[in-house]
Amino acid sequence: MTETKEIRKSTTDPDCGFMSRENKQEMFCYLDHRTTDMKFNIITDAYVTPGNVHDSVPYLSRLDRQIERFGFKVEAVALDSGYLTNPICKGLHDRSIFGVIAHRRFQPTKGLFPKWKFTYDKEQDIYVCPNGQKLGYRTTTRDGYREYKSDPKRCATCPLLNQCTRSKNKQKVVTRHVWEEHKEKVRINRLSPSGKVLYKYRKEKVERSFADSKELHGLRYCRLRGLHNASEQVLLTAACQNMKKIATHLAKLG
């Protein structure tokens, strides 16, 4: 049976997308995916997508475009929690880039142990539950997740069963992506001294750039309809901001 998905479409601007995120206003809009440098806060890339495209989708391709077009030697990047995905963490590792990504809070099922309560043993390739039982590897899904399952016979007599699983067969299943180790490396980067300093500058750089665009350059609203027109508005706004940044820097040099 083929599953169908309902997609909302604007009758006045079919190119835009409906954005629905937690703690965000639901609306039809476009998204500006922007990159700035750390030293002068120059906008090095501005890419527009419909509002229903996740931030992480175009990131690696836009990063590669900047490296190829401008010859940038990217050493480190600081991103918000929306970019904390396995493909991006793996992509940063493959490009030898020090990645710092904000922590994303997951909401576990109420009354059950969160995943971090299960300890992963890399040498044995197993998970250990809070009661000490080993969850062995069973299979890998098509989406790249390795499944680790407990022994239902031992789980049946476990005093923590009600806090561990609610499955009918009384078996706990923990999943781990094949690229999970790269995400763990990014978490270590975030907690390192250099990672904390790098992420601190993010709100002073790219977040400030977005704020200036909306408050000082009228980018809070699209002036024309269509993806092409929205892209033109974003690029012209970015050009104006860059000219101001460059002029300010040259003025400081005398």
C-alpha positions in Angstrom: 0.0 0.0 0.0 1.4 3.4 -1.0 1.4 6.1 1.6 0.2 9.5 0.6 1.4 12.8 2.1 -0.6 16.0 2.2 1.4 19.0 1.3 0.0 22.5 1.7 0.4 24.8 -1.3 -0.1 28.5 -1.5 -2.6 29.7 -4.1 -0.8 33.1 -4.5 2.8 31.9 -4.6 3.2 28.2 -5.5 7.0 28.4 -5.2 7.0 29.1 -1.4 6.7 26.3 1.2 4.6 26.0 4.4 6.9 26.1 7.5 5.8 24.2 10.5 8.3 24.0 13.4 8.2 23.9 17.1 8.0 27.3 18.8 7.8 28.9 15.3 5.0 30.7 13.6 3.3 28.5 10.9 3.3 30.3 7.6 4.1 30.2 3.9 7.6 31.6 3.4 11.1 31.3 2.0 14.2 30.5 3.9 17.6 32.3 3.6 20.4 29.8 4.1 23.4 32.1 4.9 27.1 31.7 5.6 29.4 34.4 7.0 33.1 34.5 7.8 34.2 34.8 11.4 36.7 37.6 11.0 34.8 40.4 9.2 31.3 38.9 9.1 31.2 39.1 5.3 28.3 37.1 3.8 30.0 34.4 1.6 26.9 32.6 0.5 23.1 33.3 0.5 20.8 30.6 -0.8 17.0 30.6 -0.9 14.7 27.6 -0.6 11.0 27.2 0.1 10.0 27.3 3.7 9.4 23.5 4.0 13.0 22.6 3.1 15.0 21.7 6.2 18.1 23.7 7.0 20.4 20.7 6.8 19.4 19.7 3.2 21.4 22.2 1.1 24.2 22.7 3.6 27.0 20.5 2.4 26.4 21.4 -1.3 26.6 25.1 -0.5 29.7 24.6 1.6 31.4 22.8 -1.3 30.3 25.5 -3.7 32.1 28.2 -1.6 35.2 26.1 -1.3 35.4 25.4 -5.1 34.4 28.9 -6.2 36.4 31.1 -3.8 39.2 28.7 -2.8 38.3 28.9 0.9 40.4 26.8 3.2 37.6 26.1 5.8 39.0 25.0 9.1 36.0 25.2 11.3 32.2 25.8 11.2 29.7 26.7 13.9 26.1 25.7 13.3 22.8 25.6 15.2 21.0 22.5 16.3 19.1 22.1 13.1 22.2 21.0 11.4 23.0 18.2 13.9 22.4 15.3 11.5 24.4 12.2 10.7 25.1 13.1 7.0 26.4 16.6 8.0 28.6 15.3 10.8 30.0 12.7 8.4 30.5 15.3 5.6 32.4 17.6 7.9 34.7 14.7 8.9 35.3 13.8 5.3 36.3 17.4 4.6 38.6 17.6 7.7 36.5 20.5 9.1 36.2 21.1 12.8 32.5 21.1 13.4 30.7 22.7 16.4 26.9 22.1 16.4 24.5 23.1 19.1 22.9 20.3 21.1 19.4 19.3 20.0 17.0 18.4 22.8 15.0 15.2 22.1 11.8 14.5 24.0 11.8 10.8 25.0 8.5 8.9 25.6 7.2 9.9 29.0 8.0 7.4 31.7 10.6 5.5 29.7 14.4 5.6 29.9 16.0 8.0 27.3 18.6 6.5 24.9 21.6 8.0 26.8 20.8 5.7 29.7 22.0 2.8 27.5 25.8 2.7 27.4 27.5 1.8 24.1 30.5 -0.5 24.2 32.5 0.0 21.0 34.8 -2.9 21.5 32.0 -5.5 21.9 29.6 -3.6 19.7 26.8 -3.8 22.2 24.6 -1.6 24.3 24.2 -2.1 28.1 20.9 -1.3 29.7 20.5 0.4 33.1 20.0 -3.1 34.7 23.2 -4.4 33.2 21.7 -6.6 30.4 23.6 -6.6 27.0 21.7 -5.7 23.9 23.4 -7.4 20.9 23.5 -6.3 17.3 20.8 -7.9 15.1 20.4 -6.1 11.8 20.9 -2.9 9.8 17.9 -1.1 8.3 17.7 0.4 4.9 18.0 3.8 6.4 21.4 2.9 7.9 20.4 2.3 11.5 21.9 -0.7 13.3 19.4 -2.4 15.7 20.5 -3.7 19.1 18.0 -6.0 20.8 17.6 -7.4 24.3 16.7 -10.9 25.4 13.0 -10.9 26.0 13.2 -13.8 28.5 15.5 -11.8 30.7 13.5 -8.6 30.2 10.3 -10.4 31.5 11.8 -10.6 35.0 13.5 -7.2 35.0 12.3 -4.8 37.7 12.9 -1.9 35.4 10.8 -3.3 32.5 8.1 -0.6 32.8 10.7 2.1 32.5 12.5 0.5 29.6 9.9 -0.7 27.0 6.2 -1.0 26.4 6.4 -3.5 23.5 4.2 -6.6 23.7 7.1 -9.0 23.3 8.9 -7.3 26.2 12.0 -6.7 24.1 14.0 -3.5 24.1 15.4 -2.2 20.8 18.1 0.5 20.6 19.1 2.0 17.2 22.5 3.4 16.2 23.2 5.0 12.9 26.3 3.7 11.0 27.7 7.3 11.1 26.8 7.9 14.8 30.5 8.1 15.8 30.9 11.2 13.7 28.0 12.8 15.5 29.6 11.9 18.8 32.8 13.6 17.6 30.9 16.8 17.0 29.5 16.6 20.5 33.0 16.4 21.9 34.0 19.4 19.7 31.2 21.4 21.2 32.3 20.8 24.7 36.0 21.5 24.1 37.5 24.9 25.0 38.0 25.9 21.4 34.5 24.7 20.5 32.9 26.8 23.2 34.8 29.9 22.0 33.8 29.2 18.4 30.1 28.7 19.1 30.1 31.9 21.2 30.9 33.9 18.1 28.0 32.5 16.2 25.4 34.7 17.7 27.7 37.7 17.1 28.3 36.8 13.4 25.6 35.0 11.4 22.8 35.7 13.8 23.7 39.4 13.8 23.8 39.3 10.0 20.2 37.9 9.9 19.0 40.4 12.4 20.5 43.3 10.4 18.8 42.0 7.2 15.4 41.9 8.8 15.6 45.1 10.9 17.6 47.4 8.7 17.2 46.1 5.2 13.5 45.0 5.0 14.2 41.3 4.5 11.5 40.3 7.0 9.0 40.2 4.1 9.3 39.2 0.5 8.7 42.2 -1.8 7.9 40.0 -4.9 6.5 36.5 -5.4 8.4 33.5 -6.8 11.6 31.8 -5.8 13.7 33.7 -8.4 12.4 37.1 -7.2 12.9 36.1 -3.5 16.5 35.0 -4.3 17.2 38.4 -6.0 16.0 40.3 -2.9 18.2 38.2 -0.6 21.3 38.5 -2.8 20.8 42.3 -3.2 20.4 42.6 0.6 23.5 40.5 1.2 25.5 42.7 -1.3 24.4 45.9 0.5 25.4 44.4 3.9 28.8 43.4 2.5 29.5 46.8 1.1 28.8 48.4 4.5 31.1 45.8 6.2 33.9 46.4 3.7 33.6 50.2 3.9 33.7 50.1 7.7 36.8 47.9 7.6 38.6 50.1 5.1 37.7 53.2 7.2 39.3 51.6 10.2 42.5 51.1 8.2 42.5 54.8 7.4 
